[in-house]
Amino acid sequence: MPYKEFLDSENRRWRVWATYPTVGKILSRGFEKGWLTFESQSERRRLAPIPADWESMSDAALATLLKASSQARTTPDRILRRSS
């Protein structure tokens, strides 16, 4: 899975990668074809649709996409993994 790391304007480190849904999964409108997942140490966000050239974008361009993204819910198993 390709991913990138970048720093936002507040100097927080983020990882970003493309996420594609599994067949049959019920999704929010607009996320059917996938989304970018942004994850920092304390937050997870997502953006749809996936920009075609996201892997070659500069840190500044990724930070702009981050600002346009929406906060994603964290599943309970994800919370448990973070705390262990």
A tleap script that builds the chain and sets N, CA, C and O, in Angstrom:
source leaprc.protein.ff14SB
mol = sequence {
  NMET PRO TYR LYS GLU PHE LEU ASP SER GLU
  ASN ARG ARG TRP ARG VAL TRP ALA THR TYR
  PRO THR VAL GLY LYS ILE LEU SER ARG GLY
  PHE GLU LYS GLY TRP LEU THR PHE GLU SER
  GLN SER GLU ARG ARG ARG LEU ALA PRO ILE
  PRO ALA ASP TRP GLU SER MET SER ASP ALA
  ALA LEU ALA THR LEU LEU LYS ALA SER SER
  GLN ALA ARG THR THR PRO ASP ARG ILE LEU
  ARG ARG SER CSER
}
set mol.1.N position { 0.842 -1.177 0.000 }
set mol.1.CA position { 0.000 0.000 0.000 }
set mol.1.C position { 0.887 1.239 0.000 }
set mol.1.O position { 1.592 1.482 0.979 }
set mol.2.N position { 0.871 2.027 -1.069 }
set mol.2.CA position { 1.658 3.263 -1.084 }
set mol.2.C position { 1.099 4.277 -0.075 }
set mol.2.O position { -0.115 4.429 0.068 }
set mol.3.N position { 1.988 4.946 0.600 }
set mol.3.CA position { 1.566 6.030 1.480 }
set mol.3.C position { 2.670 7.079 1.516 }
set mol.3.O position { 3.809 6.835 1.116 }
set mol.4.N position { 2.291 8.253 2.010 }
set mol.4.CA position { 3.243 9.346 2.152 }
set mol.4.C position { 3.146 9.887 3.558 }
set mol.4.O position { 2.123 9.724 4.224 }
set mol.5.N position { 4.198 10.525 4.011 }
set mol.5.CA position { 4.200 11.240 5.285 }
set mol.5.C position { 4.503 12.698 5.001 }
set mol.5.O position { 5.290 13.024 4.113 }
set mol.6.N position { 3.863 13.572 5.771 }
set mol.6.CA position { 4.107 14.997 5.620 }
set mol.6.C position { 3.808 15.704 6.935 }
set mol.6.O position { 3.182 15.142 7.834 }
set mol.7.N position { 4.270 16.955 7.027 }
set mol.7.CA position { 3.991 17.801 8.190 }
set mol.7.C position { 2.976 18.854 7.793 }
set mol.7.O position { 3.058 19.435 6.711 }
set mol.8.N position { 2.003 19.100 8.689 }
set mol.8.CA position { 1.023 20.149 8.414 }
set mol.8.C position { 1.554 21.494 8.905 }
set mol.8.O position { 2.696 21.587 9.354 }
set mol.9.N position { 0.732 22.526 8.820 }
set mol.9.CA position { 1.161 23.876 9.194 }
set mol.9.C position { 1.449 24.015 10.690 }
set mol.9.O position { 2.117 24.959 11.111 }
set mol.10.N position { 0.940 23.066 11.495 }
set mol.10.CA position { 1.203 23.073 12.945 }
set mol.10.C position { 2.341 22.108 13.304 }
set mol.10.O position { 2.560 21.799 14.475 }
set mol.11.N position { 3.054 21.645 12.286 }
set mol.11.CA position { 4.193 20.750 12.446 }
set mol.11.C position { 3.813 19.372 12.993 }
set mol.11.O position { 4.631 18.698 13.619 }
set mol.12.N position { 2.552 18.955 12.749 }
set mol.12.CA position { 2.118 17.602 13.120 }
set mol.12.C position { 2.398 16.664 11.956 }
set mol.12.O position { 2.167 17.008 10.796 }
set mol.13.N position { 2.896 15.483 12.274 }
set mol.13.CA position { 3.193 14.484 11.245 }
set mol.13.C position { 1.922 13.720 10.900 }
set mol.13.O position { 1.178 13.279 11.776 }
set mol.14.N position { 1.696 13.576 9.593 }
set mol.14.CA position { 0.546 12.840 9.068 }
set mol.14.C position { 1.021 11.779 8.101 }
set mol.14.O position { 2.015 11.960 7.398 }
set mol.15.N position { 0.300 10.668 8.071 }
set mol.15.CA position { 0.462 9.657 7.029 }
set mol.15.C position { -0.799 9.722 6.185 }
set mol.15.O position { -1.889 9.957 6.707 }
set mol.16.N position { -0.655 9.515 4.888 }
set mol.16.CA position { -1.814 9.531 3.995 }
set mol.16.C position { -1.697 8.358 3.030 }
set mol.16.O position { -0.613 8.040 2.543 }
set mol.17.N position { -2.846 7.716 2.762 }
set mol.17.CA position { -2.889 6.608 1.819 }
set mol.17.C position { -4.291 6.506 1.220 }
set mol.17.O position { -5.262 7.022 1.774 }
set mol.18.N position { -4.370 5.829 0.079 }
set mol.18.CA position { -5.652 5.606 -0.582 }
set mol.18.C position { -6.316 4.384 0.041 }
set mol.18.O position { -5.676 3.356 0.259 }
set mol.19.N position { -7.606 4.513 0.324 }
set mol.19.CA position { -8.392 3.424 0.888 }
set mol.19.C position { -9.509 3.089 -0.083 }
set mol.19.O position { -10.215 3.975 -0.565 }
set mol.20.N position { -9.663 1.792 -0.367 }
set mol.20.CA position { -10.712 1.338 -1.272 }
set mol.20.C position { -11.647 0.415 -0.508 }
set mol.20.O position { -11.188 -0.463 0.222 }
set mol.21.N position { -12.959 0.604 -0.665 }
set mol.21.CA position { -13.914 -0.208 0.100 }
set mol.21.C position { -13.978 -1.651 -0.382 }
set mol.21.O position { -13.682 -1.954 -1.538 }
set mol.22.N position { -14.367 -2.522 0.523 }
set mol.22.CA position { -14.593 -3.912 0.150 }
set mol.22.C position { -15.989 -4.029 -0.463 }
set mol.22.O position { -16.876 -3.224 -0.176 }
set mol.23.N position { -16.165 -5.023 -1.294 }
set mol.23.CA position { -17.439 -5.231 -1.972 }
set mol.23.C position { -18.533 -5.490 -0.935 }
set mol.23.O position { -18.348 -6.263 0.005 }
set mol.24.N position { -19.670 -4.830 -1.127 }
set mol.24.CA position { -20.808 -5.035 -0.252 }
set mol.24.C position { -20.840 -4.163 0.987 }
set mol.24.O position { -21.823 -4.188 1.727 }
set mol.25.N position { -19.802 -3.401 1.231 }
set mol.25.CA position { -19.766 -2.526 2.402 }
set mol.25.C position { -20.645 -1.304 2.156 }
set mol.25.O position { -20.573 -0.696 1.088 }
set mol.26.N position { -21.467 -0.943 3.126 }
set mol.26.CA position { -22.322 0.234 3.014 }
set mol.26.C position { -21.510 1.457 3.413 }
set mol.26.O position { -20.927 1.513 4.496 }
set mol.27.N position { -21.487 2.438 2.508 }
set mol.27.CA position { -20.651 3.622 2.713 }
set mol.27.C position { -21.466 4.889 2.627 }
set mol.27.O position { -22.575 4.904 2.094 }
set mol.28.N position { -20.900 5.944 3.159 }
set mol.28.CA position { -21.493 7.268 2.999 }
set mol.28.C position { -21.424 7.663 1.533 }
set mol.28.O position { -20.498 7.276 0.819 }
set mol.29.N position { -22.395 8.427 1.092 }
set mol.29.CA position { -22.419 8.883 -0.298 }
set mol.29.C position { -21.118 9.610 -0.635 }
set mol.29.O position { -20.636 10.442 0.134 }
set mol.30.N position { -20.566 9.279 -1.794 }
set mol.30.CA position { -19.335 9.906 -2.267 }
set mol.30.C position { -18.078 9.095 -1.974 }
set mol.30.O position { -17.014 9.380 -2.524 }
set mol.31.N position { -18.192 8.093 -1.116 }
set mol.31.CA position { -17.023 7.301 -0.740 }
set mol.31.C position { -17.010 5.928 -1.407 }
set mol.31.O position { -16.154 5.101 -1.091 }
set mol.32.N position { -17.935 5.673 -2.315 }
set mol.32.CA position { -18.063 4.354 -2.947 }
set mol.32.C position { -16.830 3.940 -3.733 }
set mol.32.O position { -16.525 2.750 -3.807 }
set mol.33.N position { -16.116 4.889 -4.321 }
set mol.33.CA position { -14.948 4.566 -5.148 }
set mol.33.C position { -13.626 4.735 -4.403 }
set mol.33.O position { -12.554 4.618 -4.997 }
set mol.34.N position { -13.704 5.008 -3.107 }
set mol.34.CA position { -12.499 5.136 -2.299 }
set mol.34.C position { -12.276 6.540 -1.787 }
set mol.34.O position { -12.988 7.470 -2.165 }
set mol.35.N position { -11.280 6.693 -0.922 }
set mol.35.CA position { -10.970 7.968 -0.299 }
set mol.35.C position { -9.517 7.971 0.155 }
set mol.35.O position { -8.877 6.925 0.258 }
set mol.36.N position { -9.017 9.159 0.420 }
set mol.36.CA position { -7.702 9.290 1.046 }
set mol.36.C position { -7.911 9.249 2.550 }
set mol.36.O position { -8.800 9.917 3.078 }
set mol.37.N position { -7.101 8.471 3.232 }
set mol.37.CA position { -7.110 8.434 4.689 }
set mol.37.C position { -5.900 9.223 5.175 }
set mol.37.O position { -4.775 8.983 4.736 }
set mol.38.N position { -6.137 10.154 6.072 }
set mol.38.CA position { -5.081 10.935 6.719 }
set mol.38.C position { -5.068 10.512 8.181 }
set mol.38.O position { -6.115 10.468 8.827 }
set mol.39.N position { -3.874 10.198 8.711 }
set mol.39.CA position { -3.794 9.779 10.097 }
set mol.39.C position { -2.599 10.434 10.781 }
set mol.39.O position { -1.470 10.378 10.293 }
set mol.40.N position { -2.879 11.056 11.925 }
set mol.40.CA position { -1.823 11.585 12.780 }
set mol.40.C position { -1.818 10.740 14.051 }
set mol.40.O position { -2.552 9.756 14.141 }
set mol.41.N position { -1.022 11.104 15.004 }
set mol.41.CA position { -0.972 10.355 16.252 }
set mol.41.C position { -2.301 10.425 16.997 }
set mol.41.O position { -2.634 9.513 17.754 }
set mol.42.N position { -3.065 11.503 16.791 }
set mol.42.CA position { -4.282 11.687 17.570 }
set mol.42.C position { -5.570 11.821 16.752 }
set mol.42.O position { -6.644 12.001 17.326 }
set mol.43.N position { -5.480 11.738 15.441 }
set mol.43.CA position { -6.663 12.008 14.634 }
set mol.43.C position { -6.625 11.236 13.326 }
set mol.43.O position { -5.557 10.931 12.795 }
set mol.44.N position { -7.808 10.926 12.819 }
set mol.44.CA position { -7.944 10.297 11.511 }
set mol.44.C position { -8.980 11.088 10.722 }
set mol.44.O position { -10.034 11.455 11.240 }
set mol.45.N position { -8.651 11.346 9.444 }
set mol.45.CA position { -9.534 12.114 8.574 }
set mol.45.C position { -9.627 11.413 7.227 }
set mol.45.O position { -8.809 10.546 6.922 }
set mol.46.N position { -10.629 11.785 6.409 }
set mol.46.CA position { -10.748 11.194 5.081 }
set mol.46.C position { -11.271 12.212 4.079 }
set mol.46.O position { -11.952 13.177 4.428 }
set mol.47.N position { -10.925 11.958 2.819 }
set mol.47.CA position { -11.287 12.862 1.727 }
set mol.47.C position { -11.644 12.033 0.493 }
set mol.47.O position { -10.898 11.142 0.088 }
set mol.48.N position { -12.789 12.341 -0.088 }
set mol.48.CA position { -13.210 11.682 -1.338 }
set mol.48.C position { -13.651 12.755 -2.312 }
set mol.48.O position { -14.175 13.794 -1.910 }
set mol.49.N position { -13.440 12.507 -3.584 }
set mol.49.CA position { -12.778 11.357 -4.199 }
set mol.49.C position { -11.258 11.471 -4.082 }
set mol.49.O position { -10.721 12.502 -3.678 }
set mol.50.N position { -10.588 10.388 -4.444 }
set mol.50.CA position { -9.127 10.357 -4.395 }
set mol.50.C position { -8.573 11.151 -5.571 }
set mol.50.O position { -8.866 10.824 -6.721 }
set mol.51.N position { -7.776 12.194 -5.309 }
set mol.51.CA position { -7.152 12.926 -6.418 }
set mol.51.C position { -6.180 12.001 -7.172 }
set mol.51.O position { -5.409 11.269 -6.552 }
set mol.52.N position { -6.222 12.040 -8.486 }
set mol.52.CA position { -5.414 11.144 -9.320 }
set mol.52.C position { -3.917 11.252 -9.033 }
set mol.52.O position { -3.205 10.251 -9.114 }
set mol.53.N position { -3.435 12.428 -8.705 }
set mol.53.CA position { -1.991 12.637 -8.554 }
set mol.53.C position { -1.535 12.810 -7.107 }
set mol.53.O position { -0.477 13.394 -6.868 }
set mol.54.N position { -2.294 12.325 -6.153 }
set mol.54.CA position { -1.984 12.579 -4.749 }
set mol.54.C position { -0.593 12.079 -4.350 }
set mol.54.O position { 0.062 12.690 -3.505 }
set mol.55.N position { -0.138 10.980 -4.948 }
set mol.55.CA position { 1.163 10.414 -4.564 }
set mol.55.C position { 2.344 11.302 -4.941 }
set mol.55.O position { 3.421 11.178 -4.358 }
set mol.56.N position { 2.153 12.189 -5.901 }
set mol.56.CA position { 3.248 13.068 -6.326 }
set mol.56.C position { 3.083 14.499 -5.799 }
set mol.56.O position { 3.867 15.380 -6.151 }
set mol.57.N position { 2.083 14.730 -4.970 }
set mol.57.CA position { 1.839 16.082 -4.441 }
set mol.57.C position { 2.884 16.476 -3.404 }
set mol.57.O position { 3.451 15.632 -2.711 }
set mol.58.N position { 3.119 17.765 -3.320 }
set mol.58.CA position { 4.032 18.316 -2.309 }
set mol.58.C position { 3.370 18.249 -0.932 }
set mol.58.O position { 2.164 18.031 -0.820 }
set mol.59.N position { 4.173 18.438 0.103 }
set mol.59.CA position { 3.624 18.487 1.460 }
set mol.59.C position { 2.574 19.584 1.588 }
set mol.59.O position { 1.549 19.390 2.242 }
set mol.60.N position { 2.823 20.729 0.971 }
set mol.60.CA position { 1.873 21.848 1.049 }
set mol.60.C position { 0.543 21.482 0.387 }
set mol.60.O position { -0.522 21.829 0.897 }
set mol.61.N position { 0.605 20.791 -0.734 }
set mol.61.CA position { -0.631 20.383 -1.418 }
set mol.61.C position { -1.379 19.345 -0.586 }
set mol.61.O position { -2.606 19.395 -0.497 }
set mol.62.N position { -0.658 18.410 0.019 }
set mol.62.CA position { -1.310 17.421 0.880 }
set mol.62.C position { -1.939 18.086 2.103 }
set mol.62.O position { -3.019 17.688 2.541 }
set mol.63.N position { -1.268 19.095 2.654 }
set mol.63.CA position { -1.824 19.826 3.796 }
set mol.63.C position { -3.108 20.555 3.395 }
set mol.63.O position { -4.024 20.680 4.207 }
set mol.64.N position { -3.182 21.032 2.165 }
set mol.64.CA position { -4.409 21.672 1.675 }
set mol.64.C position { -5.531 20.643 1.566 }
set mol.64.O position { -6.669 20.924 1.943 }
set mol.65.N position { -5.217 19.452 1.053 }
set mol.65.CA position { -6.224 18.386 1.008 }
set mol.65.C position { -6.669 18.008 2.414 }
set mol.65.O position { -7.851 17.763 2.652 }
set mol.66.N position { -5.727 17.962 3.336 }
set mol.66.CA position { -6.055 17.643 4.724 }
set mol.66.C position { -7.092 18.617 5.275 }
set mol.66.O position { -8.041 18.204 5.941 }
set mol.67.N position { -6.914 19.902 5.001 }
set mol.67.CA position { -7.863 20.915 5.479 }
set mol.67.C position { -9.258 20.708 4.899 }
set mol.67.O position { -10.254 21.062 5.530 }
set mol.68.N position { -9.331 20.135 3.695 }
set mol.68.CA position { -10.620 19.892 3.047 }
set mol.68.C position { -11.249 18.566 3.487 }
set mol.68.O position { -12.402 18.291 3.156 }
set mol.69.N position { -10.511 17.754 4.221 }
set mol.69.CA position { -11.004 16.436 4.623 }
set mol.69.C position { -11.952 16.544 5.818 }
set mol.69.O position { -12.035 17.582 6.474 }
set mol.70.N position { -12.659 15.451 6.081 }
set mol.70.CA position { -13.571 15.417 7.227 }
set mol.70.C position { -13.065 14.414 8.250 }
set mol.70.O position { -12.393 13.440 7.913 }
set mol.71.N position { -13.401 14.673 9.501 }
set mol.71.CA position { -12.959 13.780 10.568 }
set mol.71.C position { -13.634 12.425 10.394 }
set mol.71.O position { -14.825 12.346 10.093 }
set mol.72.N position { -12.867 11.371 10.585 }
set mol.72.CA position { -13.379 10.006 10.469 }
set mol.72.C position { -13.573 9.426 11.858 }
set mol.72.O position { -12.827 9.727 12.789 }
set mol.73.N position { -14.582 8.595 11.972 }
set mol.73.CA position { -14.803 7.899 13.244 }
set mol.73.C position { -13.705 6.875 13.427 }
set mol.73.O position { -13.242 6.261 12.465 }
set mol.74.N position { -13.300 6.698 14.654 }
set mol.74.CA position { -12.315 5.676 14.977 }
set mol.74.C position { -13.061 4.485 15.552 }
set mol.74.O position { -13.841 4.633 16.493 }
set mol.75.N position { -12.830 3.322 15.000 }
set mol.75.CA position { -13.517 2.129 15.475 }
set mol.75.C position { -12.936 1.691 16.809 }
set mol.75.O position { -11.770 1.968 17.091 }
set mol.76.N position { -13.734 1.003 17.646 }
set mol.76.CA position { -13.239 0.567 18.962 }
set mol.76.C position { -11.976 -0.278 18.884 }
set mol.76.O position { -11.091 -0.117 19.724 }
set mol.77.N position { -11.858 -1.189 17.891 }
set mol.77.CA position { -10.649 -2.008 17.812 }
set mol.77.C position { -9.434 -1.160 17.483 }
set mol.77.O position { -8.324 -1.482 17.907 }
set mol.78.N position { -9.625 -0.084 16.734 }
set mol.78.CA position { -8.529 0.836 16.422 }
set mol.78.C position { -8.075 1.545 17.696 }
set mol.78.O position { -6.877 1.727 17.912 }
set mol.79.N position { -9.011 1.939 18.527 }
set mol.79.CA position { -8.678 2.609 19.791 }
set mol.79.C position { -7.880 1.656 20.680 }
set mol.79.O position { -6.886 2.052 21.289 }
set mol.80.N position { -8.316 0.406 20.751 }
set mol.80.CA position { -7.602 -0.573 21.569 }
set mol.80.C position { -6.189 -0.784 21.071 }
set mol.80.O position { -5.264 -0.878 21.877 }
set mol.81.N position { -5.996 -0.863 19.766 }
set mol.81.CA position { -4.656 -1.065 19.227 }
set mol.81.C position { -3.754 0.117 19.554 }
set mol.81.O position { -2.566 -0.064 19.819 }
set mol.82.N position { -4.306 1.317 19.536 }
set mol.82.CA position { -3.487 2.494 19.830 }
set mol.82.C position { -3.045 2.518 21.278 }
set mol.82.O position { -1.935 2.959 21.577 }
set mol.83.N position { -3.892 2.053 22.184 }
set mol.83.CA position { -3.570 2.160 23.597 }
set mol.83.C position { -2.667 1.032 24.089 }
set mol.83.O position { -2.119 1.119 25.188 }
set mol.84.N position { -2.506 -0.019 23.298 }
set mol.84.CA position { -1.667 -1.138 23.758 }
set mol.84.C position { -0.221 -0.960 23.377 }
set mol.84.O position { 0.610 -1.812 23.690 }
savepdb mol mol.pdb
quit
